[in-house]
Amino acid sequence: MNKIALFPGSFDPFTKGHEFIVSQGLEIFDEIIIGIGINTEKKYLFDIEKRIKHIEQIYRHENRVSIKRYTGLTVEFCKEVSASQILRGLRNSIDFEYEKPIAQMNRSMSGIETLFIVASEQFSPINSSIVREIHKNKGDISLFVTHPEILV
Ligand code: ADP
């Protein structure tokens, strides 16, 4: 049976830091579903179609990675797509403190475990919100994002 993980996030935009988590995850899982969570209360810089197209371009040659959008609880979506685990990245202790109760509560609700991968030394400073600021101010984001041309 294929071992499937869901990598959930807003990916606004998907960065080289996220790419690292997916590539490490592919060493562990047979398949990774990148789940773009849609929160109607949240404002995004890049619209959902653009974010999907961008990630599809990055993984056009990797058939073990797929991209899906979802609303509602992450654990419910895991069941829908037969993902047995949630994959998340940890850059620092702030990420850890934020992620810990979510992972614990997700486990209580569903039994679904969260697997954390520590960010790479090279990409751990990359933060989607800073990338958005650079982009808004017409800076070059190609150091931090693969195929930035898809986002313009
Ligand atoms: P969310 O809105 O759910 O926090 P993000 O798109 O910001 O979604 O991040 C998705 C996941 O990727 C989170 O687990 C986050 O900690 C991780 N992540 C974000 N940036 C990096 C990075 N530079 N290196 C490793 N992991 C990262």
Residues whose N, C-alpha, C, O or C-beta is under 5 A from the ligand:
A	BS01	ADP	P8 G9 S10 F11 D12 G17 H18 I21 R88 G89 L90 D95 A119 F123 S124 P125 I126 N127 S128
